[in-house]
Amino acid sequence: MQFGWTADEPQSFEVMDAFAGAGGNFIDTADIYSNWVQDHPGGESEGIIGRWMQARDNRDSMVIATKLRGPMWAGPDGEGLGRAHVMRAAEDSLRRLQTDYIDLYQCHWFDESTPIEETLRAFEELIRAGKVRHIGVSNFPVARMQEALDVSKTHGLPRFESLQPHHSLVHRKEFEGGPQQFCIRQSMGVIPYSPLAGGFLTGKYVKDGPRVASQRSAAVRQYFTGDGWAVLDAVREIAEARGTTASAVALAWQLAQPGISASIVGANTPEQFADQLPALELRLSEGELESLDAVSSPFG
């Protein structure tokens, strides 16, 4: 979501170059990124990713995921998961991404005004047309996922194969309170977003320290509590002992949790990405995992 918001196009290209150079191939975005910025209609991130793939001629080696549901144009079908919105939103995303297929197309959140069968039938059309390969959801509670899987089974429709939840050491309950075990039972992939809590778990924020210049600092301040600082202190302690970064420790903890497929990380610069990369090789001990679980228990 940083691309076109906190990272301009050249910076975004640099980050994706670093990511691909390190062997990364999965990029997640959404059509609404970044329509919360003045004069941004949405689609800025998709457009940058599309131009990067064209410039690098690497579409076949990338796995592209995007999301739909939010407001993208005026009128009754401008948002939601009704068929009319799904079909137009898909075509718009394909055009911005400069591709003829989306590897993983996700519902950004559920639509209480649209029957899930209508949404799944629209996705079925897109899959049959070769424009979408797999479908998933983000921010869906267990009851909504179960309803969708039941409808898929009853009507022989494509099923949601993944969940993108909000999850980190300081935001555990929403995912671990039910969706985690559901996804394991249903063999659904899990790709959490905000695993570094908007930058809080990178260690750049210091208790009683100077204010950090960041577009996301206001949202991050919700973690400036006794419990939040205790988690960050524990992460820093392990990072120092293991000779690695706080980001790597926080990500390694998440990747060690049952059911997690991959963490969705964000970076504004290659240097920020490099700070996260050691997580792939870091294996925390049982004692380290237990200590992080214990200190983050207020969030679970």
C-alpha positions in Angstrom: 0.0 0.0 0.0 3.0 2.3 0.2 3.5 2.5 -3.5 2.2 5.8 -4.7 1.7 7.0 -1.2 4.7 7.0 1.1 7.0 5.7 -1.7 6.9 7.5 -5.1 7.3 5.5 -8.3 11.2 5.5 -8.5 11.4 4.5 -4.8 8.7 1.8 -5.4 10.7 0.4 -8.4 13.8 0.2 -6.2 12.0 -1.7 -3.5 10.5 -4.2 -5.9 13.9 -4.6 -7.6 15.4 -5.4 -4.2 12.6 -7.8 -3.4 12.8 -9.7 -6.7 16.6 -9.7 -6.5 16.3 -11.5 -3.1 14.1 -14.1 -4.7 10.7 -12.6 -3.8 7.9 -13.2 -6.2 4.6 -12.5 -4.4 3.2 -8.9 -4.5 0.0 -8.0 -2.8 -1.9 -4.8 -3.5 -5.5 -3.5 -3.7 -7.5 -1.3 -6.1 -8.2 1.4 -3.4 -4.5 2.0 -2.7 -4.2 5.0 -2.2 -7.5 6.8 -2.5 -7.3 8.2 1.0 -4.7 10.7 -0.4 -6.0 14.0 -1.8 -6.4 13.8 -5.6 -5.7 10.1 -5.6 -8.7 8.2 -7.2 -7.2 4.8 -6.3 -5.3 2.4 -8.4 -2.0 4.2 -7.9 -0.3 1.1 -6.4 -1.6 -1.2 -9.1 -0.4 1.2 -11.8 3.1 1.4 -10.4 3.3 -2.4 -10.1 2.1 -2.8 -13.7 4.6 -0.4 -15.1 7.4 -2.1 -13.1 6.5 -5.5 -14.5 6.4 -4.1 -18.0 9.8 -2.4 -17.5 11.4 -5.5 -16.1 9.5 -8.0 -18.4 8.9 -10.3 -15.5 5.2 -10.8 -15.3 5.5 -14.6 -15.8 7.8 -14.9 -12.8 5.6 -12.9 -10.4 2.5 -13.9 -8.4 0.2 -10.9 -8.2 -2.6 -10.5 -5.7 -5.0 -7.6 -5.5 -8.2 -6.8 -3.7 -11.6 -5.3 -4.4 -14.6 -4.1 -2.4 -13.9 -0.4 -1.6 -15.3 2.7 -3.3 -13.7 3.2 -6.7 -16.2 5.3 -8.8 -19.5 7.1 -8.3 -22.9 5.4 -8.6 -24.7 2.4 -7.0 -22.1 -0.1 -8.2 -19.1 1.9 -7.3 -18.2 -0.3 -4.4 -19.2 -3.7 -2.9 -19.1 -7.3 -4.0 -22.1 -7.3 -6.4 -21.5 -8.8 -9.9 -21.5 -5.4 -11.6 -18.8 -4.0 -9.4 -16.7 -7.2 -9.4 -16.6 -7.4 -13.2 -15.7 -3.8 -13.8 -13.2 -3.7 -10.9 -11.5 -6.7 -12.3 -11.1 -5.2 -15.7 -9.8 -2.0 -14.2 -7.2 -3.8 -12.1 -6.1 -5.9 -15.1 -5.6 -2.7 -17.1 -3.6 -1.0 -14.4 -1.5 -4.0 -13.7 -0.9 -4.4 -17.5 -1.7 -8.1 -17.3 -4.4 -10.5 -18.6 -4.7 -12.4 -15.4 -4.7 -11.9 -11.6 -3.1 -14.8 -9.6 -5.1 -14.2 -6.4 -8.2 -11.9 -6.4 -9.4 -11.1 -2.9 -12.4 -9.6 -1.3 -11.0 -6.8 0.8 -13.7 -7.2 3.4 -17.2 -8.7 3.3 -20.3 -7.0 1.8 -23.3 -7.4 4.0 -25.6 -6.2 1.3 -24.7 -8.7 -1.4 -25.4 -12.5 -1.2 -22.1 -14.4 -1.2 -23.4 -16.6 -4.0 -23.6 -13.6 -6.3 -20.0 -12.7 -5.6 -18.8 -16.3 -6.1 -20.6 -16.6 -9.4 -19.0 -13.4 -10.6 -15.6 -14.9 -9.6 -16.5 -18.1 -11.4 -17.0 -16.1 -14.6 -13.6 -14.5 -14.2 -11.9 -17.8 -13.6 -13.5 -19.4 -16.6 -12.4 -16.5 -18.7 -8.8 -17.0 -17.5 -8.7 -13.6 -15.9 -8.4 -14.8 -12.3 -6.6 -17.9 -11.1 -7.5 -18.1 -7.4 -9.7 -16.2 -5.0 -9.4 -15.2 -1.3 -10.6 -12.9 1.4 -9.3 -10.3 3.8 -10.8 -9.2 7.1 -13.5 -11.9 7.0 -14.8 -13.3 10.3 -15.1 -17.1 10.6 -18.9 -17.1 10.1 -18.6 -15.3 6.8 -15.8 -17.7 5.6 -17.9 -20.7 6.6 -20.9 -19.4 4.8 -18.8 -18.8 1.6 -17.3 -22.3 1.8 -20.8 -23.8 2.3 -22.1 -22.0 -0.7 -19.1 -23.0 -2.8 -19.6 -26.7 -1.9 -23.4 -26.6 -2.4 -23.3 -25.0 -5.8 -20.0 -26.2 -7.1 -18.5 -22.8 -7.2 -14.9 -21.7 -6.7 -13.9 -21.5 -3.1 -11.8 -19.0 -1.2 -8.3 -20.4 -0.8 -6.8 -17.8 1.5 -7.3 -15.3 4.3 -5.5 -12.0 4.7 -5.9 -11.0 8.4 -4.5 -8.3 10.5 -2.0 -9.9 12.8 1.2 -9.1 14.7 2.7 -9.4 18.1 0.6 -6.5 19.2 -2.5 -7.5 17.3 -3.1 -11.1 18.0 -6.7 -11.7 19.1 -8.5 -10.9 15.9 -6.8 -13.8 14.0 -5.9 -16.2 16.8 -9.3 -16.0 18.4 -10.9 -18.3 15.8 -9.8 -17.7 12.1 -6.4 -19.3 12.7 -7.8 -22.8 13.6 -10.6 -22.4 10.9 -8.0 -21.8 8.2 -5.9 -24.8 9.4 -9.0 -27.0 9.3 -10.0 -25.8 5.9 -6.5 -25.8 4.4 -6.7 -22.1 3.6 -3.5 -20.1 3.2 -2.9 -17.2 5.5 -1.0 -14.1 4.5 -1.2 -11.5 7.4 -0.9 -7.8 6.8 0.8 -5.3 9.1 3.1 -7.9 10.8 5.3 -5.0 12.0 2.4 -3.0 13.3 2.9 0.0 11.0 6.6 0.2 11.9 6.3 -0.1 15.6 8.0 -3.5 15.8 10.9 -2.3 13.6 12.4 -0.6 16.7 12.4 2.9 15.2 10.1 4.1 17.9 11.6 4.7 21.3 9.7 5.2 24.5 9.8 8.9 25.5 12.1 9.4 22.4 11.8 12.1 19.7 8.7 12.0 17.5 9.3 9.9 14.4 8.5 11.6 11.1 6.2 9.1 9.4 2.9 9.2 7.6 1.7 6.3 9.8 3.0 7.6 13.2 -0.4 8.7 14.3 -1.9 5.2 13.9 1.2 3.6 15.5 0.7 5.6 18.7 -2.0 3.2 19.7 0.8 0.8 20.7 2.5 3.4 22.9 1.3 1.6 26.1 3.0 -0.3 28.8 2.1 -3.6 27.2 3.3 -2.4 23.8 6.7 -1.2 25.0 7.1 -4.4 26.9 6.7 -6.4 23.6 9.1 -4.1 21.8 11.7 -4.4 24.6 11.5 -8.2 24.3 11.9 -8.1 20.6 14.9 -5.8 20.8 16.5 -8.0 23.5 16.2 -11.1 21.3 17.4 -9.2 18.2 20.5 -8.0 20.1 21.3 -11.4 21.4 20.9 -13.0 18.0 22.8 -10.2 16.1 19.8 -9.4 13.9 17.1 -6.7 13.5 13.9 -6.2 15.5 12.0 -6.5 12.3 13.4 -9.9 11.6 12.5 -11.1 15.1 8.9 -9.9 14.9 8.5 -11.5 11.4 10.2 -14.8 12.5 7.8 -15.1 15.4 4.8 -14.7 13.0 6.2 -17.1 10.4 6.6 -19.7 13.2 2.9 -19.6 14.1 0.7 -22.5 12.9 -1.1 -21.9 9.6 0.9 -18.9 8.4 1.9 -19.0 4.7 3.7 -15.7 4.4 3.9 -12.3 6.0 3.0 -9.3 3.9 5.7 -6.7 4.5 5.9 -3.1 3.3 8.9 -1.0 2.7 9.6 2.5 1.4 13.2 1.9 0.6 15.5 -1.0 -0.2 17.2 -0.4 3.2 13.9 -1.0 5.0 13.4 -4.2 3.1 17.0 -5.3 3.9 16.1 -4.8 7.6 13.3 -7.4 7.2 15.0 -9.9 5.0 16.9 -11.8 7.8 13.6 -13.2 9.0 13.7 -15.8 6.3 16.8 -17.4 7.8 16.0 -16.7 11.5 14.7 -19.7 13.5 13.7 -18.6 17.0 14.2 -21.2 19.8 11.3 -22.6 21.8 12.3 -20.4 24.7 12.4 -17.3 22.5 9.0 -18.0 21.1 7.6 -18.7 24.5 8.9 -15.5 25.9 7.4 -13.5 23.0 4.1 -15.3 23.4 4.1 -14.5 27.1 4.9 -10.8 26.8 2.4 -10.3 24.0 -0.4 -12.2 25.7 -2.3 -9.0 26.6 -2.8 -8.7 22.8 -4.0 -12.3 22.4 
